[in-house]
Amino acid sequence: MSHFRPVKLEHASRLINHGPTVLVTSAHGARRNVMAAAWSMPVEFTPPRIAVVIDKRTYTRELAAASGTFGIVVPGAAMIDLTYAVGSTSGREIDKFEAFGIDIVEGPVLGLPLIETNCAAWLECRLIDEKHTEDAYDTCFAEVVAAAADSRVFVDGHWIIDESNQPLHTIHHLGAGKFVRASSMEQAKPLAR
Ligand SMILES: Cc1cc2nc3c(=O)[nH]c(=O)nc-3n(C[C@H](O)[C@H](O)[C@H](O)COP(=O)(O)O)c2cc1C
């Protein structure tokens, strides 16, 4: 049974606000793919817009450019090995979904391949035509058209990170296959002045 529930578009930025390493999914015709990306961020609340660096040499970039769409999946800590694996291989050589046994769910708006098992959230995105930033900086801007999150870790527009949902804690790449997990939350308190 899926624990994923729709996330209001005005809350979509919160899914990647804290800089998790994400998976970028893509498809064009019968071709489909998934890669890892450490460099993504929200850039606008409403309409929800994001930016992600997708190197022009990747198969992902080819499919995203061809379809005008891509998916962002926020993997949980249970996906560390898999995240590194899809970030170290190219879809030009293998179908990573098949090779690594990744279950796909179909995005409701764009029909993109998305992942829910061991993942905290996903966003379906429509590419915004920004040729200059794509060519010069490999930075792709996109509008989020649908989003959902696992209700065990994201409820009513807010993350809940605690001991009960460790496999869904987001992961953050330090480099060379080392990750840290977002494992505890702390509420900022007003300082006395
Ligand atoms: C943890 C991790 C983070 C990565 N972050 C990015 C990124 O932000 N942008 C990027 O273009 N490539 C990034 N990469 C590299 C791509 O995932 C890698 O080039 C991948 O093989 C491309 O796959 P594809 O050719 O199937 O699209 C990252 C790799 C890893 C392992």
The ligand as an SDF file (V2000), in Angstrom:
LIG
                    3D

 31 33  0  0  0  0  0  0  0  0999 V2000
   25.4540   11.6020   -5.3390 C   0  0  0  0  0  0  0  0  0  0  0  0
   25.5800   12.1110   -6.7500 C   0  0  0  0  0  0  0  0  0  0  0  0
   25.1550   13.3830   -7.0630 C   0  0  0  0  0  0  0  0  0  0  0  0
   25.2270   13.8640   -8.3800 C   0  0  0  0  0  0  0  0  0  0  0  0
   24.7990   15.1250   -8.6530 N   0  0  0  0  0  0  0  0  0  0  0  0
   24.7650   15.5520   -9.9450 C   0  0  0  0  0  0  0  0  0  0  0  0
   24.2060   16.8240  -10.2690 C   0  0  0  0  0  0  0  0  0  0  0  0
   23.7360   17.5850   -9.4160 O   0  0  0  0  0  0  0  0  0  0  0  0
   24.1810   17.1860  -11.5770 N   0  0  0  0  0  0  0  0  0  0  0  0
   24.6820   16.3620  -12.5780 C   0  0  0  0  0  0  0  0  0  0  0  0
   24.6140   16.7450  -13.7480 O   0  0  0  0  0  0  0  0  0  0  0  0
   25.2040   15.1620  -12.2830 N   0  0  0  0  0  0  0  0  0  0  0  0
   25.2430   14.7330  -11.0140 C   0  0  0  0  0  0  0  0  0  0  0  0
   25.7370   13.4950  -10.7120 N   0  0  0  0  0  0  0  0  0  0  0  0
   26.2390   12.6540  -11.8040 C   0  0  0  0  0  0  0  0  0  0  0  0
   25.1470   11.9570  -12.6080 C   0  0  0  0  0  0  0  0  0  0  0  0
   24.2050   11.3220  -11.7610 O   0  0  0  0  0  0  0  0  0  0  0  0
   25.8330   10.9280  -13.5300 C   0  0  0  0  0  0  0  0  0  0  0  0
   26.5760   11.6280  -14.5290 O   0  0  0  0  0  0  0  0  0  0  0  0
   24.9090    9.9160  -14.1560 C   0  0  0  0  0  0  0  0  0  0  0  0
   25.6970    8.8170  -14.5660 O   0  0  0  0  0  0  0  0  0  0  0  0
   24.1530   10.4520  -15.3670 C   0  0  0  0  0  0  0  0  0  0  0  0
   23.3180    9.4020  -15.8020 O   0  0  0  0  0  0  0  0  0  0  0  0
   22.6170    9.3720  -17.2200 P   0  0  0  0  0  0  0  0  0  0  0  0
   23.6820    9.4880  -18.3010 O   0  0  0  0  0  0  0  0  0  0  0  0
   21.9450    8.0450  -17.2190 O   0  0  0  0  0  0  0  0  0  0  0  0
   21.6610   10.5070  -17.2800 O   0  0  0  0  0  0  0  0  0  0  0  0
   25.7260   13.0190   -9.4080 C   0  0  0  0  0  0  0  0  0  0  0  0
   26.1700   11.7170   -9.0920 C   0  0  0  0  0  0  0  0  0  0  0  0
   26.0990   11.2770   -7.7730 C   0  0  0  0  0  0  0  0  0  0  0  0
   26.5660    9.8890   -7.4500 C   0  0  0  0  0  0  0  0  0  0  0  0
  1  2  1  0
  2  3  1  0
  2 30  2  0
  3  4  2  0
  4  5  1  0
  4 28  1  0
  5  6  2  0
  6  7  1  0
  6 13  1  0
  7  8  2  0
  7  9  1  0
  9 10  1  0
 10 11  2  0
 10 12  1  0
 12 13  2  0
 13 14  1  0
 14 15  1  0
 14 28  1  0
 15 16  1  0
 16 17  1  0
 16 18  1  0
 18 19  1  0
 18 20  1  0
 20 21  1  0
 20 22  1  0
 22 23  1  0
 23 24  1  0
 24 25  2  0
 24 26  1  0
 24 27  1  0
 28 29  2  0
 29 30  1  0
 30 31  1  0
M  END
$$$$
